[in-house]
């Protein structure tokens, strides 16, 4: 692979042509066909290109629907974007299971987001603390032109504090703001506030007569929102009398199922090895809706996992209780999402997803995402303690294996029939296709 200058200024076709000269064999042919995935609408393709940098083509993911989600008494068909075949199926089954048992309940507990000005300052911290107490209102006023419109919508800065972290890093402090950003995720809004506040802080300290020498210099390290949002949290739950759970594969009674389910979740509370996979299942559901609606799944993933470790050990995000003969399954998760701004209104599929959900507020979208995560978690744990995860997963993966082996349409149909009561594995499917080829 050779270095290149001016790559970003090339057209997509030129970028593809250059990349094809840098690889060999099958890779060269594959790169040359990237233009096959351009959108037929030049206008839409231009929009997609502008979402990122050095764009060559589009990367498609399946867009599916999980129907029958009854959330707070309202029925939803939830858009999900994910490549893992079993996720949408599991979410749909979970939604259908709870449809006749009261559905999902969800409540947004808080919606605050955090931003920080990280800076160093040399001097007695008592002087800085006294200065901040006196100038706090002035600092807040300095960003009024940025927050004016947000305040009209009911948002804005909720709190501003000076945080002393000099015990961790020499002379290190923070200005920490908590914000309400209404239906926006609010990253740009928060970052604009922070950068302006940092600029004003430097000027205020330099002009203040109580400071001398090095005390007059505020060394700003960076201004950035935090994707850790433990005060932007939603709780989702399902519950019903244990006897109403029904019976399950393996001959489990409702009581046996509930007790086994509770132990399985408890294991994820005490064992980080299991907790990571347990929470990954939750995020399978959450991330699918996050991507479908044009939100930032990387930020949400990072926050969720940090939240899972907030007491010093990584634990399950969901909990089970069996009190008073009632099965209750609950998920509490931080979700900083938006329904305006970013890609939510620019990406046509994200816009469609929100329309399918009846254009929810950010708080309502938090509730929907949490419920899908809980449904996914319920389905995964239910499979694990009854039939095992592979039976359902590999049945759904069968089509992927058949396509990977270039099976014909006839072989695909016969394969589905043949493996309806057999264990699916790559080797078994390959042998089946080979046997059919030999017959032909």
C-alpha positions in Angstrom: 0.0 0.0 0.0 1.5 3.4 -1.1 1.0 6.8 0.5 -1.0 9.4 -1.3 -1.6 13.1 -1.1 -4.8 14.9 -1.9 -7.0 11.8 -1.5 -9.9 13.8 0.1 -10.0 16.0 -3.0 -10.6 13.1 -5.4 -14.0 12.1 -6.7 -15.5 8.8 -5.4 -14.6 7.1 -8.7 -11.0 8.3 -8.5 -10.7 7.1 -4.9 -12.0 3.6 -5.9 -9.7 3.5 -8.9 -6.7 4.4 -6.7 -7.6 1.8 -4.1 -7.9 -0.9 -6.8 -4.3 -0.2 -7.8 -3.2 -0.9 -4.2 -4.7 -4.3 -3.8 -4.3 -7.6 -5.7 -6.4 -10.6 -6.8 -9.9 -11.0 -5.5 -9.6 -7.7 -3.5 -9.0 -5.7 -6.7 -12.2 -7.1 -8.3 -14.2 -6.4 -5.1 -13.0 -2.8 -4.8 -13.8 -2.2 -8.4 -17.5 -3.0 -7.8 -17.9 -0.6 -4.9 -19.7 1.8 -7.2 -22.4 -0.8 -7.6 -23.7 0.2 -4.2 -24.1 3.9 -4.9 -27.7 5.1 -4.5 -29.5 5.6 -7.8 -30.5 9.1 -6.7 -27.6 11.4 -7.2 -29.1 13.9 -4.7 -29.4 11.2 -2.0 -25.9 9.9 -2.7 -24.5 13.4 -2.3 -26.1 13.6 1.1 -24.7 10.2 2.1 -21.3 11.2 1.0 -21.4 14.3 3.1 -22.1 12.4 6.3 -18.5 11.2 6.4 -15.1 11.8 4.9 -13.3 10.1 2.0 -16.5 8.3 1.1 -16.3 5.6 -1.6 -19.7 3.9 -1.4 -22.6 2.9 1.0 -22.6 0.1 3.4 -26.1 -1.5 3.7 -27.5 -3.1 6.8 -30.9 -4.8 7.1 -33.8 -2.6 8.2 -36.4 -4.7 10.0 -39.5 -4.2 12.1 -40.3 -5.7 15.5 -44.1 -5.5 15.8 -46.4 -5.8 18.8 -44.5 -3.6 21.3 -47.1 -2.4 23.8 -45.4 0.4 25.7 -47.2 2.4 28.3 -50.5 1.3 26.7 -49.5 2.4 23.2 -48.8 -0.1 20.5 -45.6 0.3 18.4 -43.9 -1.4 15.4 -40.3 -0.7 16.1 -37.7 -0.1 13.4 -34.4 -2.1 14.0 -31.2 -1.9 12.0 -28.8 -4.8 12.6 -27.0 -7.6 10.8 -27.5 -10.3 13.4 -30.4 -12.5 12.3 -31.7 -13.6 15.6 -32.0 -10.1 17.2 -35.2 -8.8 15.5 -36.8 -12.2 15.9 -36.0 -12.4 19.6 -37.3 -8.8 20.2 -40.5 -9.6 18.3 -41.0 -12.8 20.3 -40.4 -10.9 23.5 -42.9 -8.2 22.5 -45.5 -10.8 21.6 -45.0 -12.7 24.8 -45.6 -9.6 27.0 -48.4 -8.3 24.8 -51.0 -10.3 26.6 -49.4 -9.9 30.0 -49.7 -6.1 30.3 -47.0 -5.0 27.9 -44.0 -2.9 28.8 -43.9 0.0 31.3 -41.3 2.7 30.9 -40.4 5.9 32.8 -37.7 8.4 32.1 -36.1 9.2 35.5 -34.0 12.1 34.4 -32.6 13.7 31.2 -29.6 15.7 32.2 -26.4 15.7 30.2 -22.9 16.8 31.3 -20.1 18.9 29.8 -16.7 19.8 31.2 -14.1 22.5 30.8 -10.8 20.8 31.8 -8.2 23.3 32.9 -5.1 23.8 35.1 -4.5 26.7 37.4 -1.6 27.4 39.8 -2.5 29.0 43.1 -4.3 28.3 46.4 -7.5 26.5 45.6 -9.3 28.6 48.2 -8.8 31.7 46.0 -10.2 29.9 43.0 -13.1 28.6 45.0 -13.9 32.1 46.3 -13.6 33.6 42.8 -15.9 31.0 41.3 -18.6 31.6 43.9 -18.5 35.3 43.2 -18.3 35.0 39.4 -20.6 32.0 38.8 -23.6 34.1 37.7 -21.4 36.1 35.4 -20.1 33.0 33.8 -23.6 31.7 33.2 -24.6 35.1 31.8 -21.7 35.0 29.3 -23.3 32.1 27.4 -26.9 33.5 27.5 -26.8 34.1 23.7 -26.1 30.4 23.1 -28.8 29.0 25.4 -31.5 31.5 24.6 -33.4 29.4 22.1 -32.9 26.2 24.2 -34.4 28.0 27.2 -37.4 28.9 25.2 -38.0 25.2 24.6 -37.7 24.4 28.3 -34.0 23.5 28.3 -30.7 25.2 29.2 -28.0 25.0 31.9 -29.3 23.4 35.1 -26.2 23.6 37.1 -22.6 24.8 37.0 -19.9 23.8 39.5 -16.2 24.0 40.0 -14.7 20.6 40.5 -11.3 20.2 42.2 -9.3 17.3 40.8 -5.9 18.6 41.9 -5.4 15.5 44.1 -5.4 13.4 40.9 -3.4 15.7 38.5 -1.4 18.7 39.7 -3.3 22.0 39.4 -6.2 20.3 37.6 -9.8 21.6 37.8 -13.0 21.4 35.9 -16.0 23.6 35.2 -18.8 21.1 35.1 -22.2 21.9 33.6 -25.4 19.9 33.6 -27.8 20.7 30.7 -31.3 19.9 29.6 -31.3 19.7 25.8 -35.0 18.8 25.3 -35.4 16.7 22.0 -31.8 17.2 20.9 -28.9 15.0 21.8 -27.2 18.3 22.4 -23.5 17.6 21.8 -22.9 20.7 19.7 -25.0 22.8 22.0 -23.0 21.7 25.1 -19.6 22.0 23.4 -20.4 25.6 22.2 -21.3 26.6 25.8 -18.1 25.0 27.1 -15.8 26.7 24.7 -17.3 30.1 25.2 -17.3 29.7 29.0 -13.6 28.7 28.9 -12.8 31.8 26.9 -14.6 34.0 29.3 -13.0 32.3 32.3 -9.5 33.0 31.1 -10.3 36.7 30.6 -12.0 37.0 33.9 -9.1 35.5 35.9 -6.6 37.5 34.0 -8.5 40.7 34.8 -9.2 40.0 38.5 -6.9 41.9 40.9 -7.0 39.2 43.5 -4.7 37.1 41.3 -1.0 37.7 40.7 1.8 36.1 38.8 1.0 32.6 37.5 -2.4 32.8 39.2 -3.6 35.0 36.3 -3.2 32.2 33.7 -5.9 29.6 33.2 -4.5 26.8 31.0 -7.5 25.2 29.2 -6.8 21.6 28.3 -10.0 20.9 26.5 -13.7 21.6 26.4 -16.0 18.6 25.7 -19.3 17.1 26.7 -19.2 13.8 28.5 -20.9 10.8 27.0 -21.2 9.4 30.5 -24.8 10.5 31.4 -25.9 8.8 34.6 -28.5 11.5 35.1 -30.1 10.8 31.7 -31.7 7.5 32.6 -34.8 5.5 31.7 -36.3 2.5 33.4 -38.4 -0.2 31.6 -40.1 -3.2 33.1 -42.5 -6.1 32.5 -44.4 -8.0 35.2 -47.1 -10.5 35.7 -48.2 -13.1 38.3 -45.7 -16.0 38.1 -48.5 -18.4 37.3 -49.4 -16.4 34.2 -46.0 -17.0 32.6 -47.2 -20.3 31.2 -45.1 -23.4 30.5 -41.9 -23.7 28.7 -39.7 -26.0 26.6 -38.1 -28.8 28.7 -41.2 -29.2 30.7 -40.5 -26.2 33.0 -43.4 -24.9 35.0 -44.0 -21.2 35.4 -42.5 -21.3 38.9 -39.5 -23.3 37.8 -38.9 -20.9 34.9 -39.2 -17.8 37.0 -36.7 -19.2 39.6 -34.3 -20.3 37.0 -34.6 -17.0 35.2 -33.9 -15.1 38.4 -30.8 -17.1 39.1 -29.5 -16.6 35.5 -29.9 -12.8 35.9 -28.3 -12.9 39.4 -25.3 -14.6 37.9 -24.9 -11.6 35.5 -25.0 -9.4 38.6 -22.1 -11.1 40.3 -19.9 -12.4 37.4 -18.4 -9.9 35.0 -17.7 -12.6 32.4 -21.4 -13.4 32.2 -22.4 -9.7 32.7 -20.7 -8.5 29.6 -22.5 -11.0 27.3 -25.8 -10.4 29.2 -25.5 -6.6 28.6 -24.4 -7.2 25.0 -27.7 -8.8 24.5 -29.5 -5.8 25.9 -27.5 -3.5 23.6 -28.3 -5.7 20.6 -31.9 -4.4 21.0 -31.0 -0.9 22.0 -28.4 -0.3 19.4 -30.7 -1.5 16.6 -33.2 1.2 17.4 -30.4 3.8 18.0 -29.0 3.1 14.5 -32.4 3.1 12.9 -33.1 6.5 14.2 -29.8 8.1 13.3 -28.4 8.3 16.9 -24.9 7.7 18.2 -24.6 4.1 19.1 -20.9 4.4 20.1 -21.7 7.0 22.7 -24.7 5.0 24.1 -22.6 1.8 24.2 -19.7 3.5 26.1 -22.1 5.1 28.6 -24.1 1.9 29.2 -21.0 -0.1 30.0 -19.6 2.6 32.3 -23.0 2.7 34.0 -22.9 -1.0 34.5 -19.6 -0.6 36.4 -20.6 2.4 38.4 -20.1 0.7 41.8 -16.7 -0.6 40.9 -17.7 -4.0 39.4 -19.2 -4.6 36.0 -22.7 -5.9 36.5 -26.0 -6.7 34.7 -28.1 -3.7 33.7 -31.3 -5.7 34.3 -32.8 -7.1 37.5 -35.4 -9.7 38.5 -37.7 -9.8 41.5 -40.1 -12.6 42.5 -41.9 -10.9 45.4 -45.5 -11.7 46.3 -45.6 -14.3 43.5 -45.1 -11.7 40.9 -42.4 -12.0 38.2 -40.9 -8.5 37.5 -38.1 -7.9 35.1 -36.5 -4.4 35.0 -33.9 -2.6 33.0 -32.4 0.8 34.1 -30.1 2.3 31.4 -28.7 5.7 30.5 -29.7 6.8 27.0 -28.7 10.2 25.7 -30.6 10.4 22.4 -32.2 13.0 20.2 -35.1 13.3 17.7 -34.0 16.6 16.2 -30.6 17.6 14.9 -27.7 15.4 13.6 -28.7 12.7 11.2 -32.2 12.2 12.6 -33.7 14.6 10.0 -31.0 14.3 7.3 -30.9 10.5 6.8 -34.1 9.5 4.9 -34.3 6.1 6.7 -33.7 7.7 10.1 -36.5 10.1 9.4 -38.7 7.3 8.3 -38.0 5.4 11.5 -39.0 8.3 13.6 -42.2 8.7 11.5 -43.0 5.0 12.0 -42.7 5.6 15.8 -45.1 8.6 15.4 -42.3 11.2 15.8 -41.6 10.6 19.5 -40.0 13.1 21.8 -36.5 12.3 22.9 -37.9 11.0 26.2 -40.4 8.8 24.4 -37.6 7.4 22.2 -35.6 6.6 25.4 -38.6 4.6 26.6 -38.9 2.7 23.3 -35.2 1.8 23.2 -35.2 0.6 26.8 -38.2 -1.6 26.2 -36.6 -3.2 23.1 -33.4 -3.8 25.1 -35.5 -5.5 27.8 -37.4 -7.6 25.3 -34.1 -8.7 23.7 -32.7 -9.5 27.1 -35.8 -11.5 28.1 -35.7 -13.5 24.9 -32.0 -14.3 25.2 -32.2 -15.4 28.9 -35.4 -17.4 28.2 -33.6 -19.3 25.4 -30.5 -19.9 27.5 -32.4 -21.5 30.4 -34.8 -23.6 28.2 -33.8 -24.8 24.7 -30.3 -23.2 24.7 -29.2 -20.3 22.6 -27.9 -22.2 19.5 -31.1 -23.9 18.5 -32.9 -20.7 17.6 -29.8 -18.8 16.6 -28.5 -21.3 14.2 -31.9 -21.9 12.6 -32.0 -18.2 11.8 -28.3 -18.4 10.7 -29.1 -21.2 8.3 -29.9 -18.9 5.4 -26.7 -17.0 5.8 -24.7 -20.2 5.6 -26.6 -21.4 2.5 -26.0 -18.1 0.8 -22.3 -18.2 1.8 -22.1 -21.6 0.1 -23.8 -20.2 -3.1 -26.8 -22.6 -2.7 -29.4 -22.4 -5.4 -33.0 -21.3 -4.6 -34.0 -25.0 -4.7 -31.3 -26.0 -2.4 -32.2 -23.2 0.0 -35.8 -24.4 0.2 -34.8 -28.0 0.6 -32.2 -27.0 3.2 -34.8 -25.2 5.3 -37.0 -28.4 5.2 -34.0 -30.7 5.9 -32.7 -28.8 8.9 -36.2 -28.2 10.5 -35.5 -30.9 13.0 -31.7 -31.2 12.9 -28.7 -29.3 14.4 -27.4 -26.6 12.2 -23.7 -26.2 11.8 -21.5 -24.9 8.9 -20.1 -28.4 8.3 -23.5 -30.0 8.2 -24.9 -27.4 5.8 -21.9 -27.7 3.6 -22.2 -31.4 3.4 -25.9 -31.1 2.6 -25.2 -28.7 -0.3 -22.4 -30.9 -1.6 -24.7 -33.9 -1.5 -27.4 -32.1 -3.5 -24.8 -31.0 -6.0 -23.7 -34.6 -6.4 -27.2 -35.7 -7.0 -27.7 -33.1 -9.7 
